Amino acid sequence: MTKAQSGLTETDLDQLYAPPADHIQKAVMSELLSFHVEYLAKATFFCLATGRESGLDASPRGGPRGFVHVLDKKTVTFADWPGNNRIESLRNLTRDDRLGMLFLFPGLDVFMRINGHGFVTDEPALCAKLTEGTKTPKTAIVVTVDEVLFHCGKAVNRACLWNPASRIDRKSLPTPGQMLAAMTKQDATVAEAIDAQYNHAVKNDLYG
């Protein structure tokens, strides 16, 4: 088996990459500092990574500014709002409490990462604290922060993520309805109805 087939070892990687600069190492904190809290107050989107023995999962989470609440310098929490009801992140956390959070900030060339441990709760007072409008979540995830760090935004710039010219023409790709109809072996004529339902749900059924 060649190295390309077997994969590189950690020693191989150390030979290929220079170690991170000292200031990068020192910028990994074990608790939230004031500027982490400031960024969380503006955060509207992050990806949540979880896993268990059957595999790994990453799911998007979004909300109004400050939807991730800081309880103290070691603890944050956020509501679980309706998605596709697979609830894989929640199921994972009941088996393996490790998680990662990767925050993107629209228009900014910086990421923020939180690595830690979490659990799912339906504690009434906490869920009430996370109410948005008239909707109260069924559950919340409470995270103990092990590591928090900022990550450079080179990936944002390589992707031209915030450049309006990077927006994809919806007509250039199959729609959700077309894909679902094909995968479920339904007649293509149902695709428009699926798309209409999907487009309404993602814009209007955000909390229920």
Backbone as CSV, one residue per row, in Angstrom:
resi,resn,N_x,N_y,N_z,CA_x,CA_y,CA_z,C_x,C_y,C_z
1,MET,0.846,-1.199,0.000,0.000,0.000,0.000,0.877,1.243,0.000
2,THR,0.595,2.197,-0.868,1.385,3.424,-0.954,0.950,4.408,0.120
3,LYS,1.781,5.435,0.330,1.440,6.457,1.320,0.157,7.172,0.931
4,ALA,-0.051,7.359,-0.391,-1.269,8.019,-0.851,-2.499,7.224,-0.464
5,GLN,-2.360,5.884,-0.426,-3.491,5.032,-0.074,-3.678,4.904,1.429
6,SER,-2.576,4.914,2.179,-2.654,4.695,3.617,-2.843,5.982,4.399
7,GLY,-2.535,7.123,3.807,-2.663,8.383,4.515,-1.405,8.755,5.267
8,LEU,-1.237,10.054,5.490,-0.055,10.549,6.193,-0.181,10.306,7.695
9,THR,0.954,10.179,8.350,0.988,10.063,9.804,1.124,11.459,10.411
10,GLU,0.966,11.535,11.716,1.141,12.813,12.405,2.578,13.312,12.242
11,THR,3.545,12.400,12.235,4.942,12.775,12.014,5.124,13.367,10.629
12,ASP,4.483,12.769,9.627,4.542,13.309,8.268,4.023,14.741,8.233
13,LEU,2.917,14.981,8.922,2.322,16.319,8.922,3.249,17.337,9.585
14,ASP,3.897,16.914,10.677,4.821,17.812,11.370,5.998,18.195,10.481
15,GLN,6.358,17.319,9.564,7.455,17.626,8.639,6.995,18.559,7.521
16,LEU,5.729,18.497,7.191,5.198,19.315,6.094,4.810,20.722,6.526
17,TYR,4.315,20.864,7.761,3.782,22.144,8.224,4.621,22.713,9.364
18,ALA,4.838,24.020,9.317,5.509,24.706,10.424,4.563,24.750,11.621
19,PRO,5.098,24.763,12.828,4.233,24.857,14.003,3.548,26.219,14.055
20,PRO,2.388,26.313,14.676,1.720,27.615,14.782,2.559,28.588,15.598
21,ALA,2.422,29.860,15.258,3.166,30.898,15.964,2.783,30.917,17.440
22,ASP,3.678,31.384,18.255,3.463,31.388,19.702,2.208,32.173,20.072
23,HIS,1.973,33.296,19.385,0.801,34.105,19.743,-0.504,33.389,19.365
24,ILE,-0.438,32.518,18.359,-1.614,31.721,17.995,-1.915,30.713,19.101
25,GLN,-0.875,30.060,19.597,-1.042,29.086,20.679,-1.615,29.742,21.932
26,LYS,-1.105,30.932,22.253,-1.529,31.620,23.472,-2.931,32.197,23.360
27,ALA,-3.471,32.295,22.143,-4.799,32.867,21.941,-5.922,31.851,22.129
28,VAL,-5.562,30.596,22.428,-6.575,29.587,22.728,-6.898,29.692,24.216
29,MET,-8.122,30.129,24.538,-8.518,30.368,25.919,-9.388,29.222,26.443
30,SER,-9.386,29.056,27.746,-10.207,28.020,28.373,-11.527,28.574,28.891
31,GLU,-11.740,29.859,28.705,-12.996,30.484,29.110,-13.231,31.729,28.264
32,LEU,-14.463,32.210,28.268,-14.822,33.376,27.470,-14.252,34.647,28.085
33,LEU,-13.611,35.446,27.248,-13.176,36.776,27.647,-14.185,37.796,27.126
34,SER,-13.999,39.051,27.472,-15.002,40.074,27.123,-15.225,40.180,25.625
35,PHE,-14.143,40.038,24.822,-14.348,40.185,23.382,-15.017,38.963,22.769
36,HIS,-14.857,37.781,23.369,-15.635,36.621,22.905,-17.123,36.886,23.116
37,VAL,-17.442,37.449,24.270,-18.840,37.762,24.583,-19.391,38.792,23.605
38,GLU,-18.574,39.783,23.232,-19.008,40.789,22.263,-19.333,40.159,20.917
39,TYR,-18.499,39.241,20.481,-18.755,38.570,19.205,-20.014,37.707,19.286
40,LEU,-20.196,36.990,20.391,-21.393,36.163,20.545,-22.661,37.013,20.525
41,ALA,-22.571,38.227,21.031,-23.736,39.118,21.027,-24.138,39.525,19.611
42,LYS,-23.198,39.412,18.647,-23.483,39.750,17.255,-23.696,38.494,16.389
43,ALA,-23.438,37.312,16.943,-23.479,36.083,16.149,-24.902,35.743,15.720
44,THR,-25.041,35.361,14.441,-26.333,34.937,13.899,-26.282,33.536,13.287
45,PHE,-25.072,32.930,13.209,-24.961,31.630,12.549,-23.729,30.887,13.043
46,PHE,-23.913,29.570,13.285,-22.762,28.712,13.530,-23.086,27.298,13.075
47,CYS,-22.051,26.495,12.884,-22.200,25.075,12.593,-21.854,24.294,13.848
48,LEU,-22.699,23.321,14.169,-22.531,22.505,15.369,-22.058,21.116,14.967
49,ALA,-20.902,20.705,15.494,-20.357,19.373,15.215,-20.534,18.489,16.438
50,THR,-21.099,17.293,16.216,-21.282,16.312,17.277,-20.953,14.931,16.718
51,GLY,-20.951,13.941,17.578,-20.678,12.593,17.095,-20.960,11.546,18.149
52,ARG,-20.967,10.312,17.704,-21.093,9.149,18.589,-20.484,7.965,17.858
53,GLU,-20.646,6.769,18.413,-19.968,5.610,17.854,-20.409,5.311,16.426
54,SER,-21.611,5.707,16.038,-22.109,5.416,14.694,-21.652,6.431,13.655
55,GLY,-21.023,7.541,14.081,-20.531,8.504,13.108,-20.619,9.940,13.596
56,LEU,-20.278,10.852,12.702,-20.208,12.272,13.020,-21.314,13.026,12.302
57,ASP,-21.591,14.243,12.787,-22.637,15.058,12.198,-22.255,16.521,12.343
58,ALA,-22.615,17.327,11.355,-22.473,18.781,11.446,-23.775,19.394,10.978
59,SER,-24.314,20.317,11.771,-25.589,20.918,11.406,-25.534,22.427,11.599
60,PRO,-26.251,23.189,10.737,-26.266,24.649,10.842,-27.236,25.111,11.917
61,ARG,-26.886,26.202,12.575,-27.753,26.824,13.583,-27.779,28.323,13.331
62,GLY,-28.966,28.900,13.321,-29.064,30.328,13.061,-30.156,30.979,13.879
63,GLY,-30.054,32.281,14.026,-31.054,33.030,14.772,-30.726,34.500,14.766
64,PRO,-31.518,35.294,15.463,-31.221,36.731,15.558,-29.944,36.956,16.356
65,ARG,-29.393,38.137,16.235,-28.166,38.439,16.984,-28.326,38.104,18.462
66,GLY,-27.321,37.407,18.979,-27.347,37.052,20.391,-28.160,35.812,20.708
67,PHE,-28.504,35.015,19.673,-29.317,33.825,19.961,-28.550,32.773,20.756
68,VAL,-27.221,32.867,20.757,-26.415,32.047,21.668,-26.199,32.878,22.934
69,HIS,-26.758,32.431,24.045,-26.733,33.189,25.287,-25.533,32.787,26.142
70,VAL,-24.873,33.774,26.705,-23.762,33.536,27.627,-24.326,33.474,29.042
71,LEU,-24.162,32.335,29.695,-24.622,32.193,31.071,-23.545,32.612,32.062
72,ASP,-22.300,32.267,31.758,-21.148,32.725,32.523,-19.921,32.501,31.650
73,LYS,-18.741,32.753,32.155,-17.538,32.706,31.326,-17.168,31.305,30.862
74,LYS,-17.811,30.291,31.425,-17.553,28.910,31.007,-18.760,28.238,30.361
75,THR,-19.880,28.968,30.230,-21.111,28.307,29.806,-21.910,29.165,28.837
76,VAL,-22.338,28.543,27.733,-23.266,29.191,26.800,-24.424,28.238,26.542
77,THR,-25.513,28.786,26.022,-26.673,27.955,25.719,-27.398,28.496,24.507
78,PHE,-28.113,27.631,23.825,-28.918,28.047,22.668,-30.104,27.100,22.534
79,ALA,-31.158,27.599,21.913,-32.380,26.820,21.726,-32.232,25.860,20.558
80,ASP,-32.957,24.759,20.630,-33.101,23.893,19.459,-34.439,24.204,18.824
81,TRP,-34.381,24.768,17.614,-35.602,25.105,16.881,-35.872,24.069,15.805
82,PRO,-37.113,23.970,15.317,-37.476,22.910,14.362,-36.619,22.925,13.100
83,GLY,-36.262,21.718,12.655,-35.572,21.538,11.382,-36.277,20.428,10.631
84,ASN,-35.538,19.365,10.330,-36.142,18.246,9.611,-36.526,17.086,10.536
85,ASN,-36.405,17.329,11.855,-36.770,16.338,12.878,-35.884,15.093,12.903
86,ARG,-34.735,15.144,12.231,-33.776,14.041,12.401,-33.114,14.132,13.778
87,ILE,-33.015,15.330,14.325,-32.425,15.641,15.644,-31.159,14.830,15.924
88,GLU,-30.302,14.711,14.916,-29.097,13.908,15.089,-28.145,14.518,16.101
89,SER,-28.052,15.847,16.127,-27.171,16.485,17.114,-27.629,16.167,18.529
90,LEU,-28.946,16.242,18.759,-29.468,15.960,20.097,-29.238,14.506,20.474
91,ARG,-29.504,13.607,19.543,-29.285,12.185,19.815,-27.807,11.910,20.114
92,ASN,-26.926,12.549,19.328,-25.492,12.350,19.560,-25.086,12.770,20.966
93,LEU,-25.599,13.920,21.405,-25.185,14.442,22.706,-25.658,13.573,23.865
94,THR,-26.690,12.769,23.649,-27.097,11.851,24.716,-26.136,10.685,24.854
95,ARG,-25.291,10.478,23.834,-24.338,9.355,23.839,-22.887,9.819,24.005
96,ASP,-22.581,11.001,23.483,-21.212,11.542,23.516,-21.339,13.052,23.642
97,ASP,-20.912,13.606,24.770,-21.191,15.019,25.040,-20.185,15.990,24.426
98,ARG,-19.209,15.498,23.660,-18.249,16.388,23.021,-18.900,17.116,21.848
99,LEU,-18.527,18.388,21.658,-19.072,19.148,20.544,-18.112,20.250,20.121
100,GLY,-18.350,20.770,18.926,-17.607,21.916,18.416,-18.577,22.899,17.787
101,MET,-18.291,24.189,17.924,-19.129,25.248,17.350,-18.234,26.144,16.504
102,LEU,-18.602,26.366,15.252,-17.841,27.215,14.341,-18.738,28.364,13.896
103,PHE,-18.412,29.572,14.337,-19.226,30.759,14.067,-18.715,31.510,12.840
104,LEU,-19.650,31.892,11.958,-19.361,32.786,10.837,-20.073,34.100,11.105
105,PHE,-19.414,35.205,10.742,-19.963,36.534,10.968,-20.084,37.241,9.624
106,PRO,-21.299,37.398,9.101,-21.486,37.981,7.771,-20.714,39.298,7.598
107,GLY,-19.901,39.320,6.559,-19.130,40.518,6.244,-17.774,40.588,6.900
108,LEU,-17.496,39.713,7.873,-16.208,39.753,8.584,-15.312,38.606,8.145
109,ASP,-14.013,38.858,8.108,-13.029,37.846,7.704,-12.421,37.167,8.920
110,VAL,-13.273,36.639,9.782,-12.797,35.957,10.979,-13.848,34.934,11.398
111,PHE,-13.395,33.809,11.928,-14.273,32.810,12.517,-14.027,32.795,14.022
112,MET,-14.993,32.277,14.769,-14.754,31.985,16.181,-15.160,30.539,16.425
113,ARG,-14.348,29.840,17.206,-14.599,28.431,17.481,-14.724,28.207,18.979
114,ILE,-15.679,27.356,19.348,-15.811,26.888,20.723,-15.796,25.372,20.689
115,ASN,-14.915,24.771,21.464,-14.889,23.325,21.651,-15.241,23.046,23.104
116,GLY,-16.085,22.057,23.320,-16.466,21.787,24.697,-17.325,20.560,24.830
117,HIS,-18.145,20.567,25.871,-19.049,19.459,26.175,-20.445,20.034,26.388
118,GLY,-21.455,19.292,25.971,-22.806,19.809,26.092,-23.824,18.760,26.474
119,PHE,-24.986,19.250,26.883,-26.103,18.346,27.162,-27.403,19.020,26.741
120,VAL,-28.419,18.195,26.536,-29.735,18.667,26.114,-30.648,18.720,27.331
121,THR,-31.409,19.803,27.450,-32.308,19.943,28.584,-33.652,20.528,28.135
122,ASP,-34.703,20.192,28.878,-36.004,20.828,28.653,-36.414,21.611,29.893
123,GLU,-35.443,22.037,30.683,-35.700,22.770,31.924,-36.526,24.030,31.607
124,PRO,-37.718,24.173,32.192,-38.644,25.240,31.797,-38.088,26.657,31.880
125,ALA,-37.387,26.964,32.945,-36.895,28.331,33.112,-35.870,28.692,32.039
126,LEU,-35.004,27.738,31.702,-34.003,28.003,30.684,-34.659,28.126,29.313
127,CYS,-35.570,27.227,28.987,-36.254,27.311,27.698,-37.021,28.629,27.578
128,ALA,-37.621,29.073,28.682,-38.339,30.346,28.663,-37.385,31.506,28.389
129,LYS,-36.174,31.409,28.894,-35.163,32.442,28.672,-34.790,32.551,27.197
130,LEU,-34.950,31.447,26.459,-34.560,31.396,25.055,-35.729,31.635,24.110
131,THR,-36.875,32.064,24.650,-38.044,32.364,23.833,-37.721,33.408,22.781
132,GLU,-38.232,33.189,21.568,-38.100,34.174,20.486,-39.499,34.511,20.008
133,GLY,-39.871,35.785,20.163,-41.235,36.183,19.857,-42.186,35.503,20.822
134,THR,-43.129,34.751,20.264,-44.085,34.038,21.106,-43.753,32.553,21.223
135,LYS,-42.612,32.149,20.660,-42.265,30.734,20.602,-41.212,30.376,21.646
136,THR,-41.488,29.299,22.383,-40.546,28.770,23.364,-40.051,27.426,22.872
137,PRO,-38.737,27.193,22.875,-38.216,25.916,22.356,-38.577,24.737,23.250
138,LYS,-38.637,23.549,22.635,-38.869,22.330,23.404,-37.660,21.983,24.247
139,THR,-36.459,22.224,23.683,-35.221,21.891,24.384,-34.172,22.967,24.139
140,ALA,-33.142,22.922,24.951,-31.977,23.793,24.786,-30.729,22.940,24.939
141,ILE,-29.641,23.417,24.370,-28.340,22.772,24.547,-27.481,23.689,25.410
142,VAL,-26.925,23.138,26.458,-26.045,23.882,27.360,-24.622,23.392,27.123
143,VAL,-23.706,24.343,26.892,-22.333,24.016,26.516,-21.360,24.506,27.578
144,THR,-20.511,23.612,28.035,-19.374,23.995,28.868,-18.177,24.227,27.954
145,VAL,-17.599,25.401,28.022,-16.500,25.793,27.140,-15.191,25.194,27.643
146,ASP,-14.545,24.406,26.782,-13.203,23.910,27.075,-12.150,24.769,26.389
147,GLU,-12.437,25.138,25.137,-11.532,25.978,24.351,-12.350,26.985,23.560
148,VAL,-11.856,28.213,23.475,-12.451,29.218,22.602,-11.315,29.957,21.903
149,LEU,-11.448,30.119,20.607,-10.388,30.757,19.833,-10.948,31.401,18.585
150,PHE,-10.222,32.402,18.094,-10.536,32.996,16.805,-9.695,32.319,15.734
151,HIS,-10.258,32.230,14.544,-9.643,31.522,13.433,-9.585,32.482,12.255
152,CYS,-8.462,32.524,11.559,-8.300,33.482,10.463,-9.326,33.217,9.366
153,GLY,-9.649,34.279,8.615,-10.705,34.207,7.616,-10.233,33.947,6.203
154,LYS,-9.091,33.282,6.038,-8.613,33.025,4.673,-9.618,32.214,3.865
155,ALA,-10.287,31.265,4.514,-11.266,30.446,3.784,-12.402,31.300,3.249
156,VAL,-12.811,32.321,4.018,-13.861,33.231,3.560,-13.433,33.942,2.289
157,ASN,-12.176,34.384,2.278,-11.691,35.109,1.103,-11.437,34.193,-0.077
158,ARG,-10.962,32.976,0.177,-10.789,32.032,-0.932,-12.135,31.707,-1.578
159,ALA,-13.178,31.646,-0.758,-14.518,31.355,-1.268,-15.230,32.595,-1.802
160,CYS,-14.632,33.792,-1.552,-15.321,35.059,-1.888,-16.730,35.044,-1.299
161,LEU,-16.831,34.565,-0.068,-18.126,34.256,0.516,-19.051,35.461,0.624
162,TRP,-18.482,36.621,0.957,-19.342,37.793,1.148,-19.434,38.649,-0.110
163,ASN,-18.856,38.197,-1.186,-18.893,38.953,-2.445,-20.222,38.674,-3.148
164,PRO,-21.022,39.718,-3.412,-22.313,39.498,-4.087,-22.178,38.750,-5.403
165,ALA,-21.025,38.908,-6.071,-20.823,38.224,-7.352,-20.731,36.710,-7.178
166,SER,-20.528,36.250,-5.936,-20.409,34.811,-5.685,-21.759,34.129,-5.510
167,ARG,-22.826,34.909,-5.471,-24.150,34.310,-5.288,-24.475,33.377,-6.454
168,ILE,-25.005,32.215,-6.133,-25.305,31.203,-7.149,-26.692,31.433,-7.732
169,ASP,-26.781,31.382,-9.031,-28.065,31.489,-9.711,-28.896,30.246,-9.385
170,ARG,-30.047,30.443,-8.753,-30.894,29.330,-8.340,-31.240,28.420,-9.518
171,LYS,-31.372,29.000,-10.696,-31.767,28.219,-11.864,-30.643,27.346,-12.410
172,SER,-29.424,27.525,-11.888,-28.285,26.761,-12.414,-28.163,25.378,-11.781
173,LEU,-28.965,25.093,-10.769,-28.888,23.808,-10.056,-30.294,23.245,-9.853
174,PRO,-30.399,21.928,-9.668,-31.709,21.336,-9.383,-32.291,21.923,-8.098
175,THR,-33.590,22.072,-8.033,-34.247,22.599,-6.840,-34.441,21.487,-5.813
176,PRO,-34.703,21.847,-4.551,-35.000,20.813,-3.553,-36.150,19.901,-3.988
177,GLY,-37.175,20.479,-4.589,-38.301,19.670,-5.039,-37.920,18.691,-6.125
178,GLN,-37.136,19.143,-7.068,-36.697,18.262,-8.153,-35.844,17.115,-7.619
179,MET,-34.957,17.423,-6.690,-34.096,16.383,-6.130,-34.889,15.386,-5.303
180,LEU,-35.797,15.890,-4.446,-36.575,15.001,-3.597,-37.494,14.117,-4.436
181,ALA,-38.095,14.691,-5.462,-38.963,13.898,-6.335,-38.173,12.772,-6.995
182,ALA,-36.963,13.081,-7.445,-36.137,12.057,-8.096,-35.705,10.987,-7.105
183,MET,-35.273,11.399,-5.902,-34.775,10.434,-4.913,-35.866,9.536,-4.371
184,THR,-37.089,10.056,-4.297,-38.207,9.259,-3.773,-39.020,8.619,-4.884
185,LYS,-38.482,8.726,-6.116,-39.102,8.087,-7.287,-40.551,8.533,-7.494
186,GLN,-40.783,9.836,-7.248,-42.087,10.412,-7.541,-42.056,11.067,-8.913
187,ASP,-43.226,11.243,-9.470,-43.331,11.882,-10.777,-42.777,13.302,-10.701
188,ALA,-42.047,13.708,-11.707,-41.419,15.033,-11.715,-42.436,16.155,-11.586
189,THR,-43.698,15.874,-11.892,-44.715,16.925,-11.804,-44.974,17.364,-10.364
190,VAL,-44.589,16.532,-9.383,-44.813,16.917,-7.982,-43.721,17.863,-7.485
191,ALA,-42.653,18.036,-8.251,-41.524,18.859,-7.803,-41.949,20.290,-7.500
192,GLU,-42.799,20.860,-8.327,-43.219,22.244,-8.104,-43.968,22.386,-6.781
193,ALA,-44.815,21.413,-6.468,-45.557,21.472,-5.207,-44.609,21.346,-4.017
194,ILE,-43.624,20.460,-4.137,-42.638,20.310,-3.066,-41.855,21.606,-2.883
195,ASP,-41.450,22.212,-4.004,-40.701,23.470,-3.929,-41.525,24.575,-3.282
196,ALA,-42.793,24.643,-3.627,-43.644,25.683,-3.051,-43.762,25.506,-1.546
197,GLN,-43.932,24.256,-1.112,-44.023,23.971,0.322,-42.701,24.273,1.018
198,TYR,-41.603,23.872,0.381,-40.271,24.098,0.958,-39.986,25.589,1.098
199,ASN,-40.222,26.352,0.030,-39.928,27.783,0.047,-40.741,28.509,1.109
200,HIS,-41.990,28.083,1.307,-42.814,28.696,2.345,-42.277,28.344,3.732
201,ALA,-41.917,27.073,3.909,-41.484,26.619,5.241,-40.183,27.280,5.675
202,VAL,-39.198,27.382,4.778,-37.905,27.919,5.197,-37.970,29.416,5.482
203,LYS,-39.018,30.090,5.004,-39.146,31.525,5.242,-40.155,31.852,6.336
204,ASN,-41.122,30.974,6.546,-42.233,31.328,7.435,-42.406,30.416,8.633
205,ASP,-41.970,29.160,8.539,-42.173,28.222,9.636,-40.885,28.050,10.434
206,LEU,-40.318,29.159,10.890,-39.006,29.123,11.525,-39.027,28.558,12.937
207,TYR,-40.141,28.702,13.622,-40.178,28.343,15.040,-41.298,27.369,15.388
208,GLY,-41.825,26.682,14.400,-42.897,25.757,14.722,-43.312,24.968,13.496
